[in-house]
Amino acid sequence: MTDRFLLDTCAVLWLVEGTPLSRDANVALSRGREKRSLFVSSMSAWEIGILISKGRLPTTKDAMSWFQDAVDMIGAQTADVSLHALVVSSFLPRPVHNDPADRILIATARENDLTIITRDRAILSYGAAGHVRTLAC
């Protein structure tokens, strides 16, 4: 397994909320923090902004502050979405996730040699098919 990790948005939310993660995910998080190779996609900032704007993520903070505070609390860095990942996300090997945000996350992980930490079944299945490295949390 690589020591470079990308947190899915659901994993970010669970970490902030204090939801327990799997032992393997916790080991990966520790390694990623130690090596400064734990990332949160800027696409997650967009997803979190949508959740806050729809009232599905209750907070008194604005979305940018919430996201930056979460990244800092987790001990991660932001992985910006590249033009390359945006284009490649449209041409990933089939069958692929239907959610465009998750396709961009997958493309970002593939581009940057990152393992996605997630509970998303579609992403985990895509990983099991050998298209991206995943770790269930």
Sequence and secondary structure as in RCSB ss.txt:
>XXXX:A:sequence
MTDRFLLDTCAVLWLVEGTPLSRDANVALSRGREKRSLFVSSMSAWEIGILISKGRLPTTKDAMSWFQDAVDMIG
AQTADVSLHALVVSSFLPRPVHNDPADRILIATARENDLTIITRDRAILSYGAAGHVRTLAC
>XXXX:A:secstr
  S EEE HHHHHHHHHT    HHHHHHHHHHHHTT EEEEHHHHHHHHHHHHTTSS  SS HHHHHHHHHHHHT
 EEE   HHHHHHGGG  SS  S HHHHHHHHHHHHHT EEEE  HHHHHHHHTTSS EEE 
